[in-house]
């Protein structure tokens, strides 16, 4: 089988690394490096497991894009922290991130650059949109998406190339790989279009983790039943509007009353496949040697992450050791 391109949901993974390892893991100068070490160890495990020949760490250049919040203001609103410092001296909204994680994101960027591992983002877009665009545009290699976010199950596909999602919600070592068949079977959505149907399921049932209200009185089982019965969200809406006897009056009324929300939710929930993706490197081929071994060695000494760099080097089959 052709070696895949691996697309990593960067923030999803380093948040999990941060919360999965104790902050007592520090650099020689006392700075926490738990997220950095955990993130590098995750990459090493994933590379050993999947043997990709291309790898991209996908970034949130805008974690709460205006094109989504203008339609559904509650989108990720519970994750917002207000800070003083706007251009007018007022408050600005930023993502609520632990104080000891933010500096480690910069460390991660420095290590990736010195290692020669590609990263990519898109102005005004989330990492999900970068992943959706790269997966949709891949015409040669199988794709493995790695994330702890189930929203990305919508990108699974068999055509034109296999796209699989390695869901790491329970940890990298207990990761579950989802293709179209697994998504359909696990979530009870139509097997002909399981990725799209999963996104429509999320619109109907709602998602508190993303601030999506869903349709009142429609949970996951009801949403699954509706999509299995009618095939698509558009057909569910049409059946409700026409007074279908296949729905209870309560569900018909709830669907009909949520038409505006469901229309907005399509833009909010579906990942973009046309994001203006920008790479930090010329290509995303797995580096056969560090891009800057001296810089990587210096970072290893400064941050006390030599063991993690060596695990990464072993996974990448480099001769270099740190």
TIVOGU-799654 format. One record per residue (C-alpha): x, y, z; residue in three letters; residue number from 0. Coordinates in pm, whole numbers, plus 50000, padded with zeros to 5 digits. Layout:
N
@c1->X; c2->Y; c3->Z; residu->ALA; num->NUM .
...
// end
This chain:
322
@c1->50000; c2->50000; c3->50000; residu->UNK; num->0 .
@c1->50123; c2->50350; c3->49917; residu->UNK; num->1 .
@c1->50264; c2->50533; c3->50219; residu->UNK; num->2 .
@c1->50019; c2->50799; c3->50337; residu->UNK; num->3 .
@c1->50033; c2->51170; c3->50393; residu->UNK; num->4 .
@c1->49962; c2->51233; c3->50761; residu->UNK; num->5 .
@c1->49776; c2->51548; c3->50862; residu->UNK; num->6 .
@c1->49804; c2->51632; c3->51231; residu->UNK; num->7 .
@c1->49552; c2->51853; c3->51410; residu->UNK; num->8 .
@c1->49824; c2->52045; c3->51590; residu->UNK; num->9 .
@c1->49635; c2->52222; c3->51869; residu->UNK; num->10 .
@c1->49422; c2->51916; c3->51943; residu->UNK; num->11 .
@c1->49736; c2->51710; c3->52000; residu->UNK; num->12 .
@c1->49938; c2->51957; c3->52204; residu->UNK; num->13 .
@c1->49640; c2->52036; c3->52427; residu->UNK; num->14 .
@c1->49610; c2->51663; c3->52495; residu->UNK; num->15 .
@c1->49982; c2->51637; c3->52559; residu->UNK; num->16 .
@c1->49964; c2->51931; c3->52801; residu->UNK; num->17 .
@c1->49680; c2->51779; c3->53001; residu->UNK; num->18 .
@c1->49821; c2->51427; c3->52980; residu->UNK; num->19 .
@c1->50164; c2->51498; c3->53130; residu->UNK; num->20 .
@c1->50251; c2->51679; c3->53455; residu->UNK; num->21 .
@c1->50384; c2->52035; c3->53450; residu->UNK; num->22 .
@c1->50671; c2->51919; c3->53670; residu->UNK; num->23 .
@c1->50837; c2->51813; c3->53343; residu->UNK; num->24 .
@c1->51053; c2->52120; c3->53297; residu->UNK; num->25 .
@c1->51351; c2->52255; c3->53107; residu->UNK; num->26 .
@c1->51677; c2->52308; c3->53298; residu->UNK; num->27 .
@c1->51572; c2->52670; c3->53359; residu->UNK; num->28 .
@c1->51238; c2->52563; c3->53510; residu->UNK; num->29 .
@c1->51004; c2->52631; c3->53217; residu->UNK; num->30 .
@c1->50737; c2->52362; c3->53172; residu->UNK; num->31 .
@c1->50789; c2->52146; c3->52862; residu->UNK; num->32 .
@c1->50523; c2->51882; c3->52921; residu->UNK; num->33 .
@c1->50320; c2->51973; c3->52610; residu->UNK; num->34 .
@c1->50633; c2->51992; c3->52397; residu->UNK; num->35 .
@c1->50764; c2->51656; c3->52510; residu->UNK; num->36 .
@c1->50425; c2->51491; c3->52483; residu->UNK; num->37 .
@c1->50364; c2->51631; c3->52137; residu->UNK; num->38 .
@c1->50701; c2->51511; c3->52006; residu->UNK; num->39 .
@c1->50648; c2->51168; c3->52161; residu->UNK; num->40 .
@c1->50305; c2->51151; c3->51992; residu->UNK; num->41 .
@c1->50460; c2->51224; c3->51653; residu->UNK; num->42 .
@c1->50719; c2->50952; c3->51710; residu->UNK; num->43 .
@c1->50449; c2->50696; c3->51795; residu->UNK; num->44 .
@c1->50231; c2->50800; c3->51501; residu->UNK; num->45 .
@c1->50519; c2->50785; c3->51253; residu->UNK; num->46 .
@c1->50620; c2->50439; c3->51375; residu->UNK; num->47 .
@c1->50260; c2->50322; c3->51349; residu->UNK; num->48 .
@c1->50161; c2->50467; c3->51011; residu->UNK; num->49 .
@c1->50496; c2->50513; c3->50831; residu->UNK; num->50 .
@c1->50386; c2->50822; c3->50635; residu->UNK; num->51 .
@c1->50615; c2->50960; c3->50371; residu->UNK; num->52 .
@c1->50462; c2->51307; c3->50403; residu->UNK; num->53 .
@c1->50361; c2->51487; c3->50722; residu->UNK; num->54 .
@c1->50192; c2->51821; c3->50791; residu->UNK; num->55 .
@c1->50114; c2->51978; c3->51127; residu->UNK; num->56 .
@c1->49796; c2->52180; c3->51063; residu->UNK; num->57 .
@c1->49744; c2->52502; c3->51257; residu->UNK; num->58 .
@c1->49461; c2->52725; c3->51375; residu->UNK; num->59 .
@c1->49541; c2->53070; c3->51238; residu->UNK; num->60 .
@c1->49195; c2->53174; c3->51354; residu->UNK; num->61 .
@c1->49043; c2->52937; c3->51609; residu->UNK; num->62 .
@c1->48702; c2->53110; c3->51600; residu->UNK; num->63 .
@c1->48657; c2->53249; c3->51248; residu->UNK; num->64 .
@c1->48421; c2->53539; c3->51186; residu->UNK; num->65 .
@c1->48250; c2->53353; c3->50900; residu->UNK; num->66 .
@c1->48131; c2->53103; c3->51162; residu->UNK; num->67 .
@c1->48060; c2->53328; c3->51461; residu->UNK; num->68 .
@c1->47859; c2->53573; c3->51249; residu->UNK; num->69 .
@c1->47618; c2->53289; c3->51176; residu->UNK; num->70 .
@c1->47615; c2->53121; c3->51518; residu->UNK; num->71 .
@c1->47754; c2->53359; c3->51784; residu->UNK; num->72 .
@c1->47764; c2->53082; c3->52046; residu->UNK; num->73 .
@c1->48025; c2->52894; c3->51841; residu->UNK; num->74 .
@c1->48312; c2->52822; c3->52084; residu->UNK; num->75 .
@c1->48197; c2->53120; c3->52292; residu->UNK; num->76 .
@c1->48249; c2->52927; c3->52616; residu->UNK; num->77 .
@c1->48622; c2->52904; c3->52536; residu->UNK; num->78 .
@c1->48670; c2->53280; c3->52510; residu->UNK; num->79 .
@c1->48881; c2->53473; c3->52759; residu->UNK; num->80 .
@c1->48856; c2->53852; c3->52763; residu->UNK; num->81 .
@c1->49186; c2->54038; c3->52790; residu->UNK; num->82 .
@c1->49255; c2->54409; c3->52807; residu->UNK; num->83 .
@c1->49473; c2->54523; c3->52521; residu->UNK; num->84 .
@c1->49264; c2->54609; c3->52217; residu->UNK; num->85 .
@c1->49369; c2->54895; c3->51991; residu->UNK; num->86 .
@c1->49110; c2->55115; c3->52163; residu->UNK; num->87 .
@c1->49225; c2->55011; c3->52509; residu->UNK; num->88 .
@c1->48927; c2->54783; c3->52554; residu->UNK; num->89 .
@c1->48896; c2->54408; c3->52581; residu->UNK; num->90 .
@c1->48990; c2->54161; c3->52312; residu->UNK; num->91 .
@c1->48865; c2->53804; c3->52287; residu->UNK; num->92 .
@c1->49123; c2->53528; c3->52280; residu->UNK; num->93 .
@c1->49111; c2->53155; c3->52327; residu->UNK; num->94 .
@c1->49134; c2->53049; c3->52688; residu->UNK; num->95 .
@c1->49469; c2->52869; c3->52701; residu->UNK; num->96 .
@c1->49666; c2->52775; c3->53014; residu->UNK; num->97 .
@c1->49944; c2->53026; c3->53079; residu->UNK; num->98 .
@c1->50209; c2->52756; c3->53077; residu->UNK; num->99 .
@c1->50094; c2->52613; c3->52743; residu->UNK; num->100 .
@c1->50122; c2->52927; c3->52529; residu->UNK; num->101 .
@c1->50507; c2->52950; c3->52548; residu->UNK; num->102 .
@c1->50529; c2->52581; c3->52462; residu->UNK; num->103 .
@c1->50343; c2->52634; c3->52134; residu->UNK; num->104 .
@c1->50630; c2->52862; c3->52027; residu->UNK; num->105 .
@c1->50879; c2->52595; c3->52138; residu->UNK; num->106 .
@c1->50694; c2->52337; c3->51930; residu->UNK; num->107 .
@c1->50714; c2->52565; c3->51625; residu->UNK; num->108 .
@c1->51090; c2->52609; c3->51674; residu->UNK; num->109 .
@c1->51148; c2->52235; c3->51704; residu->UNK; num->110 .
@c1->50935; c2->52154; c3->51398; residu->UNK; num->111 .
@c1->51124; c2->52414; c3->51194; residu->UNK; num->112 .
@c1->51466; c2->52283; c3->51297; residu->UNK; num->113 .
@c1->51354; c2->51925; c3->51238; residu->UNK; num->114 .
@c1->51221; c2->52006; c3->50891; residu->UNK; num->115 .
@c1->50864; c2->51894; c3->50960; residu->UNK; num->116 .
@c1->50613; c2->52097; c3->50761; residu->UNK; num->117 .
@c1->50334; c2->52300; c3->50914; residu->UNK; num->118 .
@c1->50048; c2->52474; c3->50737; residu->UNK; num->119 .
@c1->49771; c2->52719; c3->50818; residu->UNK; num->120 .
@c1->49513; c2->52929; c3->50636; residu->UNK; num->121 .
@c1->49437; c2->53295; c3->50719; residu->UNK; num->122 .
@c1->49096; c2->53331; c3->50881; residu->UNK; num->123 .
@c1->49054; c2->52954; c3->50917; residu->UNK; num->124 .
@c1->49082; c2->52673; c3->51168; residu->UNK; num->125 .
@c1->49308; c2->52372; c3->51145; residu->UNK; num->126 .
@c1->49000; c2->52168; c3->51052; residu->UNK; num->127 .
@c1->48967; c2->52376; c3->50734; residu->UNK; num->128 .
@c1->49333; c2->52322; c3->50650; residu->UNK; num->129 .
@c1->49287; c2->51947; c3->50697; residu->UNK; num->130 .
@c1->48966; c2->51944; c3->50495; residu->UNK; num->131 .
@c1->49129; c2->52133; c3->50210; residu->UNK; num->132 .
@c1->49444; c2->51921; c3->50200; residu->UNK; num->133 .
@c1->49252; c2->51594; c3->50229; residu->UNK; num->134 .
@c1->49004; c2->51694; c3->49957; residu->UNK; num->135 .
@c1->49280; c2->51806; c3->49724; residu->UNK; num->136 .
@c1->49500; c2->51499; c3->49764; residu->UNK; num->137 .
@c1->49507; c2->51309; c3->49440; residu->UNK; num->138 .
@c1->49791; c2->51061; c3->49483; residu->UNK; num->139 .
@c1->49849; c2->50935; c3->49837; residu->UNK; num->140 .
@c1->49620; c2->50791; c3->50103; residu->UNK; num->141 .
@c1->49548; c2->51037; c3->50384; residu->UNK; num->142 .
@c1->49557; c2->50975; c3->50759; residu->UNK; num->143 .
@c1->49412; c2->51257; c3->50969; residu->UNK; num->144 .
@c1->49508; c2->51254; c3->51337; residu->UNK; num->145 .
@c1->49288; c2->51441; c3->51584; residu->UNK; num->146 .
@c1->49105; c2->51420; c3->51913; residu->UNK; num->147 .
@c1->48815; c2->51610; c3->51756; residu->UNK; num->148 .
@c1->48527; c2->51401; c3->51620; residu->UNK; num->149 .
@c1->48424; c2->51688; c3->51390; residu->UNK; num->150 .
@c1->48689; c2->51566; c3->51150; residu->UNK; num->151 .
@c1->48514; c2->51232; c3->51100; residu->UNK; num->152 .
@c1->48330; c2->51415; c3->50823; residu->UNK; num->153 .
@c1->48641; c2->51399; c3->50598; residu->UNK; num->154 .
@c1->48651; c2->51018; c3->50571; residu->UNK; num->155 .
@c1->48634; c2->50896; c3->50213; residu->UNK; num->156 .
@c1->48733; c2->50622; c3->49972; residu->UNK; num->157 .
@c1->48750; c2->50837; c3->49660; residu->UNK; num->158 .
@c1->48963; c2->50968; c3->49495; residu->UNK; num->159 .
@c1->49204; c2->50844; c3->49765; residu->UNK; num->160 .
@c1->49137; c2->50672; c3->50098; residu->UNK; num->161 .
@c1->49099; c2->50926; c3->50378; residu->UNK; num->162 .
@c1->49098; c2->50784; c3->50728; residu->UNK; num->163 .
@c1->49074; c2->50956; c3->51066; residu->UNK; num->164 .
@c1->49285; c2->50831; c3->51354; residu->UNK; num->165 .
@c1->49082; c2->50946; c3->51654; residu->UNK; num->166 .
@c1->49305; c2->50989; c3->51960; residu->UNK; num->167 .
@c1->49043; c2->51100; c3->52209; residu->UNK; num->168 .
@c1->49147; c2->50819; c3->52444; residu->UNK; num->169 .
@c1->49519; c2->50864; c3->52377; residu->UNK; num->170 .
@c1->49753; c2->50784; c3->52091; residu->UNK; num->171 .
@c1->49813; c2->50429; c3->52209; residu->UNK; num->172 .
@c1->49437; c2->50363; c3->52213; residu->UNK; num->173 .
@c1->49363; c2->50544; c3->51890; residu->UNK; num->174 .
@c1->49075; c2->50426; c3->51674; residu->UNK; num->175 .
@c1->49093; c2->50444; c3->51295; residu->UNK; num->176 .
@c1->48774; c2->50547; c3->51117; residu->UNK; num->177 .
@c1->48690; c2->50506; c3->50751; residu->UNK; num->178 .
@c1->48347; c2->50541; c3->50592; residu->UNK; num->179 .
@c1->48235; c2->50199; c3->50717; residu->UNK; num->180 .
@c1->48339; c2->50262; c3->51076; residu->UNK; num->181 .
@c1->48170; c2->50604; c3->51086; residu->UNK; num->182 .
@c1->47846; c2->50461; c3->50946; residu->UNK; num->183 .
@c1->47846; c2->50167; c3->51188; residu->UNK; num->184 .
@c1->47946; c2->50363; c3->51499; residu->UNK; num->185 .
@c1->47714; c2->50659; c3->51457; residu->UNK; num->186 .
@c1->47424; c2->50503; c3->51268; residu->UNK; num->187 .
@c1->47441; c2->50731; c3->50965; residu->UNK; num->188 .
@c1->47373; c2->50641; c3->50601; residu->UNK; num->189 .
@c1->47655; c2->50429; c3->50459; residu->UNK; num->190 .
@c1->47644; c2->50598; c3->50118; residu->UNK; num->191 .
@c1->47765; c2->50933; c3->50256; residu->UNK; num->192 .
@c1->47885; c2->50872; c3->50611; residu->UNK; num->193 .
@c1->48125; c2->51168; c3->50642; residu->UNK; num->194 .
@c1->47872; c2->51429; c3->50534; residu->UNK; num->195 .
@c1->47598; c2->51253; c3->50727; residu->UNK; num->196 .
@c1->47809; c2->51261; c3->51045; residu->UNK; num->197 .
@c1->47837; c2->51640; c3->51013; residu->UNK; num->198 .
@c1->47460; c2->51663; c3->50961; residu->UNK; num->199 .
@c1->47410; c2->51443; c3->51269; residu->UNK; num->200 .
@c1->47616; c2->51694; c3->51468; residu->UNK; num->201 .
@c1->47402; c2->51982; c3->51339; residu->UNK; num->202 .
@c1->47082; c2->51810; c3->51444; residu->UNK; num->203 .
@c1->47188; c2->51688; c3->51788; residu->UNK; num->204 .
@c1->47409; c2->51989; c3->51870; residu->UNK; num->205 .
@c1->47756; c2->51988; c3->52021; residu->UNK; num->206 .
@c1->47810; c2->52160; c3->52358; residu->UNK; num->207 .
@c1->48189; c2->52140; c3->52317; residu->UNK; num->208 .
@c1->48160; c2->52373; c3->52016; residu->UNK; num->209 .
@c1->47866; c2->52579; c3->52137; residu->UNK; num->210 .
@c1->47622; c2->52437; c3->51880; residu->UNK; num->211 .
@c1->47267; c2->52435; c3->52018; residu->UNK; num->212 .
@c1->47123; c2->52169; c3->51787; residu->UNK; num->213 .
@c1->46752; c2->52119; c3->51728; residu->UNK; num->214 .
@c1->46543; c2->52123; c3->52045; residu->UNK; num->215 .
@c1->46443; c2->51772; c3->52151; residu->UNK; num->216 .
@c1->46661; c2->51598; c3->51890; residu->UNK; num->217 .
@c1->46935; c2->51387; c3->52043; residu->UNK; num->218 .
@c1->47182; c2->51156; c3->51875; residu->UNK; num->219 .
@c1->46945; c2->50859; c3->51844; residu->UNK; num->220 .
@c1->46668; c2->51067; c3->51691; residu->UNK; num->221 .
@c1->46911; c2->51244; c3->51457; residu->UNK; num->222 .
@c1->47050; c2->50909; c3->51343; residu->UNK; num->223 .
@c1->46701; c2->50771; c3->51285; residu->UNK; num->224 .
@c1->46598; c2->51074; c3->51079; residu->UNK; num->225 .
@c1->46907; c2->51057; c3->50858; residu->UNK; num->226 .
@c1->46870; c2->50681; c3->50810; residu->UNK; num->227 .
@c1->46507; c2->50724; c3->50718; residu->UNK; num->228 .
@c1->46530; c2->51023; c3->50485; residu->UNK; num->229 .
@c1->46893; c2->51007; c3->50369; residu->UNK; num->230 .
@c1->47003; c2->51369; c3->50397; residu->UNK; num->231 .
@c1->46944; c2->51671; c3->50617; residu->UNK; num->232 .
@c1->46779; c2->51848; c3->50325; residu->UNK; num->233 .
@c1->46532; c2->51561; c3->50292; residu->UNK; num->234 .
@c1->46466; c2->51566; c3->50666; residu->UNK; num->235 .
@c1->46381; c2->51937; c3->50643; residu->UNK; num->236 .
@c1->46164; c2->51879; c3->50335; residu->UNK; num->237 .
@c1->45972; c2->51598; c3->50506; residu->UNK; num->238 .
@c1->45909; c2->51814; c3->50812; residu->UNK; num->239 .
@c1->45788; c2->52103; c3->50597; residu->UNK; num->240 .
@c1->45548; c2->51871; c3->50411; residu->UNK; num->241 .
@c1->45403; c2->51732; c3->50734; residu->UNK; num->242 .
@c1->45539; c2->51381; c3->50693; residu->UNK; num->243 .
@c1->45354; c2->51119; c3->50898; residu->UNK; num->244 .
@c1->45692; c2->50949; c3->50949; residu->UNK; num->245 .
@c1->45777; c2->51211; c3->51211; residu->UNK; num->246 .
@c1->45597; c2->51289; c3->51531; residu->UNK; num->247 .
@c1->45429; c2->51630; c3->51542; residu->UNK; num->248 .
@c1->45682; c2->51741; c3->51801; residu->UNK; num->249 .
@c1->45982; c2->51651; c3->51581; residu->UNK; num->250 .
@c1->45820; c2->51807; c3->51273; residu->UNK; num->251 .
@c1->45766; c2->52129; c3->51463; residu->UNK; num->252 .
@c1->46119; c2->52127; c3->51603; residu->UNK; num->253 .
@c1->46279; c2->52073; c3->51260; residu->UNK; num->254 .
@c1->46058; c2->52334; c3->51093; residu->UNK; num->255 .
@c1->46133; c2->52583; c3->51369; residu->UNK; num->256 .
@c1->46508; c2->52533; c3->51331; residu->UNK; num->257 .
@c1->46536; c2->52598; c3->50956; residu->UNK; num->258 .
@c1->46742; c2->52916; c3->50999; residu->UNK; num->259 .
@c1->46973; c2->52750; c3->51251; residu->UNK; num->260 .
@c1->47024; c2->52445; c3->51030; residu->UNK; num->261 .
@c1->47107; c2->52662; c3->50729; residu->UNK; num->262 .
@c1->47366; c2->52853; c3->50931; residu->UNK; num->263 .
@c1->47500; c2->52531; c3->51084; residu->UNK; num->264 .
@c1->47597; c2->52400; c3->50742; residu->UNK; num->265 .
@c1->47861; c2->52672; c3->50709; residu->UNK; num->266 .
@c1->47968; c2->52643; c3->51070; residu->UNK; num->267 .
@c1->47999; c2->52264; c3->51091; residu->UNK; num->268 .
@c1->48121; c2->52163; c3->50747; residu->UNK; num->269 .
@c1->48498; c2->52200; c3->50716; residu->UNK; num->270 .
@c1->48615; c2->52408; c3->50424; residu->UNK; num->271 .
@c1->48775; c2->52240; c3->50126; residu->UNK; num->272 .
@c1->48883; c2->52568; c3->49966; residu->UNK; num->273 .
@c1->49088; c2->52729; c3->50244; residu->UNK; num->274 .
@c1->49388; c2->52940; c3->50129; residu->UNK; num->275 .
@c1->49646; c2->52705; c3->50279; residu->UNK; num->276 .
@c1->50000; c2->52833; c3->50325; residu->UNK; num->277 .
@c1->50298; c2->52610; c3->50408; residu->UNK; num->278 .
@c1->50609; c2->52709; c3->50599; residu->UNK; num->279 .
@c1->50827; c2->52486; c3->50380; residu->UNK; num->280 .
@c1->50869; c2->52403; c3->50014; residu->UNK; num->281 .
@c1->50729; c2->52051; c3->50057; residu->UNK; num->282 .
@c1->50583; c2->51821; c3->50318; residu->UNK; num->283 .
@c1->50803; c2->51516; c3->50253; residu->UNK; num->284 .
@c1->50923; c2->51352; c3->50573; residu->UNK; num->285 .
@c1->51276; c2->51478; c3->50644; residu->UNK; num->286 .
@c1->51548; c2->51218; c3->50606; residu->UNK; num->287 .
@c1->51768; c2->51433; c3->50830; residu->UNK; num->288 .
@c1->51708; c2->51743; c3->51044; residu->UNK; num->289 .
@c1->51678; c2->52067; c3->50848; residu->UNK; num->290 .
@c1->51906; c2->52236; c3->51101; residu->UNK; num->291 .
@c1->52075; c2->51978; c3->51325; residu->UNK; num->292 .
@c1->52276; c2->52237; c3->51518; residu->UNK; num->293 .
@c1->51963; c2->52436; c3->51603; residu->UNK; num->294 .
@c1->51778; c2->52118; c3->51699; residu->UNK; num->295 .
@c1->52063; c2->52007; c3->51922; residu->UNK; num->296 .
@c1->52073; c2->52350; c3->52085; residu->UNK; num->297 .
@c1->51698; c2->52334; c3->52152; residu->UNK; num->298 .
@c1->51740; c2->51986; c3->52296; residu->UNK; num->299 .
@c1->52003; c2->52110; c3->52541; residu->UNK; num->300 .
@c1->51820; c2->52434; c3->52627; residu->UNK; num->301 .
@c1->51485; c2->52269; c3->52686; residu->UNK; num->302 .
@c1->51602; c2->51934; c3->52819; residu->UNK; num->303 .
@c1->51412; c2->51737; c3->52556; residu->UNK; num->304 .
@c1->51694; c2->51519; c3->52423; residu->UNK; num->305 .
@c1->51510; c2->51195; c3->52500; residu->UNK; num->306 .
@c1->51201; c2->51307; c3->52304; residu->UNK; num->307 .
@c1->51415; c2->51424; c3->52013; residu->UNK; num->308 .
@c1->51591; c2->51089; c3->52009; residu->UNK; num->309 .
@c1->51259; c2->50905; c3->52000; residu->UNK; num->310 .
@c1->51157; c2->51125; c3->51708; residu->UNK; num->311 .
@c1->51492; c2->51065; c3->51536; residu->UNK; num->312 .
@c1->51449; c2->50688; c3->51575; residu->UNK; num->313 .
@c1->51099; c2->50702; c3->51429; residu->UNK; num->314 .
@c1->51220; c2->50913; c3->51137; residu->UNK; num->315 .
@c1->51522; c2->50683; c3->51093; residu->UNK; num->316 .
@c1->51774; c2->50961; c3->51124; residu->UNK; num->317 .
@c1->52139; c2->50895; c3->51201; residu->UNK; num->318 .
@c1->52147; c2->51206; c3->51421; residu->UNK; num->319 .
@c1->52111; c2->51172; c3->51798; residu->UNK; num->320 .
@c1->52054; c2->51443; c3->52055; residu->UNK; num->321 .
// end
